[in-house]
Amino acid sequence: MQTKPANKKKKHWRTESKIALAVACIPLLGFIIFNGFPLIISFIGMFCNVDLYNLTNIQWNNFEGFKSVFIPRHAFDLFYFDLSKYFYKAIYITIWIASTQLVTLLIALFIATLLREKFAGSKIFQILFFIPYICSTVAVALMWRWIFDWEGGILNSMLGTNIKWLEDPKTMTWCIIIATMWSAPGYGIVMYKAAFSNINSALYEAAAVDGANAWHKFRHVTLPGISPTTFYLMQAGVGAGLLTYDLAQLVIPNAWGVPGGNESMGLTMMRLVYYLITNSTTTDANGISYMVSCACVISWLLFVVTGAISMVLLHFRDKSVQ
């Protein structure tokens, strides 16, 4: 004879559990409001004209945002200026800045390798190398503006020259790169120091028994051991380089209404996005503005490119640890 299963008691939420759930939902609610909702609006904005201050006036724009970004335009055709010219210049500058992140990675590895050797004051040097990374971007930008200033700047004073580093198109981008390379390696140094400590010392002992010298140990033991950290730093560094905005904006401000300074040699993709949203001159002869749509197109292009690079680096990272 089968017996009926005993009725399960319903679990009642205690007051502490309800409070814990409410507190845990606060970050989720913040993400939905400040990240999720703008993400949806930006996706819609690629295909529609969007007024950021009145979302009820969303209108289909027949892919004008894509056309304006990728297709060169003549005067009075759509824009009063050729947006594609600034777009392709921003791509060039952004890739240039992002590629220098690989140089900062090599600098971080070199310094971390030197600091790995125990010597007097090594801890102090580690702190000094990390300070530029945690400094405010505004402070770093102001410092480098003072260094590159053509009237009484430290660099011109040392070289005995009178070069306008922040206005000459040949040197403007280099000013941003130098400022980035000064502040970026600190994080990589700390990460590499932690990665070195996780390598099994028995591997070095075995390599020494086999007659390996210092270079062989570094190549065949150290580099494979820190490869996951290397791929992570490459992913983070290239992503940060593609999204460069604040340092470029502060070191090379806009000049004479031209985004990115003289000849737009300080223009990055993120700076162009901000310029399109805040500049009201990007309208056609009928007064229709496609600036938000263009900004959305560029933003999603950056998202796709950054995601693709991240997926490739994650693939190689997983293969390196197998």
N, C-alpha and C positions, 0 to 999 in steps of 0.2 A: 504494500500500500504506500503510495507516494505521499510524502508530507509536503505541505505548502512551505515554500521558503519564507523565512521570517521577514517581515517588513523591515526594509532598511530605513534607518533613521535619517531624516533629512539633515544635511549639514547646515547649520546656521552660521552666518557670518558674524564673527565677533566684532566688537567695536574697534579693537586694535587692527583687525584685518581690513576693515572698511577704510580706516584712516591711512593705513599703509598703501592700499590700492589708490586712494585719492592722491596721495603724495607722489606715487609712481607715475600717475597719469599726467602730472603737471609738465614734465619735459616732453611727453608725447603730444600734449595739447600745444605746447610752444612750437614744436616741430611742424605740426599741421598748419598752424596759423602763419608762422614766419618762413617756413620752407616749402611745405607741401602745396599750400594755396598759391604762392607766387610761381611755383614750378608749373602748375596747371595753367595759370594766366600766361606765362611765358611761352608755353607750347601753343596755346590758342593765338598768341600774338604773332607767331610766325606767319600765319595765314590771314590775319584780320588786323584792322586798324583798331588800336586799343588806347583809350584815354585812361591813364593811370589814376586819375582823380574822379572818373565817372565811368565805371565799368558797364553801365547800361547802354553805352553807345559803341558797342562792338560791331564792326562791319567787315564783311569779306572784302579783301583787297586784290584778289586775282593774282596772288603770288608776287605782288609788287615788291615786297620786302626781299625776296630771293633775287629778283631781277636787279634791284638797286644795288645789292651787295656784290653780286658776281659779274654783272654785265656792265662794261664801261658806258657811261652816258655822256652826251654832249650838253652843252649849256642850254638851258631852257627846255630840255627834253623832259626830265622828271625833276631832278634836283637842281638847285642853283649852283651846286658844285658836284664834281664827279666823286661819289662816295666810294666806288670801287678802287679808285686810286689810293685813297687812305686805307682801304681794307687790305689791299695787297701789300702796301708798305707796312702795315701793322703785322701781317703774317711774317714778313721778312725779319722785322725787329724782334718779334716774340720768339721765333725759332732761334735767332741768334742769342738772345738772352737765356733761353731754356737750355741750349746746348752747353753754355758755360757752367751749368750745374754739374756736368760731368767733370769739369776741371776742379771745381770745389770738392768733389768727391775724392779725387786723387790727392788733393791737398790735405783733406781730412785723414785719409789713409796714411799718408806720409808722416804727418805730425803725430797721429796715434801710435804709429810704429816706433817713432822716436821716444814718445812718452812711456812706451811699454817698458823700456829699459829703466831700471831703478837708479835714480841719481838724485842728488840733493836738490830740493826745490821742484821736483817733478809735479807734485800736487798743486803747487802754486801756479806753474805754467798751465796745467790743465784748466784751472779756474780762469786764468787770464784769457785763454783761447775761447772759453765758453761765454765770456761776458758779452762780446759783440752780438751773439745770437739772441740773448735775452734783452738787449737794449731796445728801447722804443724806436720804431721805424722813423718817426719824426725826428728824434735826436740824431739818428744815424744820417738821415738825409741832410739835416742842417749842418752837421759836421763836415760832410763831403762837399756841400755847397761852399762852405768857408774855405775848404782846401782848394777847390777848383775856381774860386772867385778870381776874376782877371784883374781886379783892383785890390792889391794887397793880400791876395790869396797865398797860402803857404807854398803851394806848388810853384807858382810863378816867382815867388820870392827866392826859393831855393835854386830854381833853374836860371834866374835872371832874365825871364822872358815876360811877355805881356800878351799871352794867348787867351782868347775867350773860349775856354774849354767847354762851357755850358751853352754856347751859342754857335760854335762852329760845327756844321753837320758832320765833319770828319771825326770829331772827338766826342760828340754828345752821347752816342750809344755806349762808347767805351767808359764814360763816366758812370753810367748806370751799372755796367758790368763790373767795374772795379768795386763800386759800393756793395754790390751783391756778393762778390767773391770775398770781401773782407768780413762780412757778417755771417755768411752761410756755413762755413766749415765747422763751427763750434758744435753743432748738434751731431754731425757725423763723427767728430772726434770722440765724443762721449759714447756713442753707439758702438764704435769700433773697439773702444777700450773694454766695454762689456762683452763684446763678441770674442775678443782675445782670451778673456778669462774662462770662456766655456769650451775652449779647445783642449782636448785631452793631452796632458803633458807627456804621456807614454808614447804618443806619436812622434814627438820630437826626439825622445830617447831612442826609439827604433830607427829613426832617420839618421841619427848620429852614429849608431852602430853600423849602419850600411855605408857610412862614409860621406853622408850628405853635408855640404857646406851651408852657410847661412842663407844664400840665395835659393838653394834647392829646398831647404826647409820652408822658406817663405812661399815659394811657388807651389810646392806639392802638399804642404800641410796647412799653412796659414790661410792662403787664398781660398782653398776649398772649404775650410772650416768657417770662414766668415762670409761665404757666398750668399746665404739667406739675408744677412744684414746688408750686403752690398746691393742686392736687388731691391730690397725695401727702400734704401736710401736713394737709389736711382729713381724709383717710382715716385717717392715723395718730392725729390728735387726737381725732376722734370715737370711734375704736376704744378709745383710752386712756380717754376719758371714760366710755364704757359699762362698762369694766372697773375703774372706780375702786374701790379697796379700802383700801390701806394708809394713804393720807393721811386719808381719811374716818374710818377706825378709830382713828387716833392723835389726830386733832384732836377728834373727838366720840366718846368711848368709850360703851359700853353703860351704861345707868343703871337701877338697881332691877330688873334682869332684863329690861328692855325693850330689844330690839335697836335700835341707832341713836340711843340717848339719849332725851330727853324727847319724847314723841309721835312717836318714830321719825323725826324730821326730819333725822337724819344717816344714815339707812339707805339703802344702795345695793344693787343686785342681788347683787354679789359678797359684800357683808357678810351678806346674808340667806342665801346659799349656805353660807358658813362657819358661821353661827349654827345652821343646820339640822343640819349635820354634827356640831357639837360640843355641842349642847344635847340632853340626854337626856329632856326633858319632852315632846317632840313625839311622844307615843304616845296610842293610843286607850284606851278603858275596858278592853279585853282585854289591854293591855300590848304590842300590836303597834306597831312603829315604822315609819313611812313617811318618816322624815326624809331618809334618803339618796335615796330615790326622788324626793322633792320637789326636793332639791338638784340631782339630775341633770336633771330637767325644766327647771328655771330655767337651768342651765348650757347646755343645748342650745338653749334659746330665745335666750340671749345669742349663742351661736355663729351661729345662723341669721340673727338681726337684723344682727349685725356683718358677716357675709358678704354679706348683701343690700345693705347700705349701701356696702360696698367695691366690689361689682360695679357699682352705679349710678355711683359716682364714677369708676371705671376706664373706664366707657363714655363719660362726658362728657370725661374726660381724653383718650381716644383721638380723640374728635371735635374737640377743641380743637387738636390738633397736626396735623390733616389739612390 
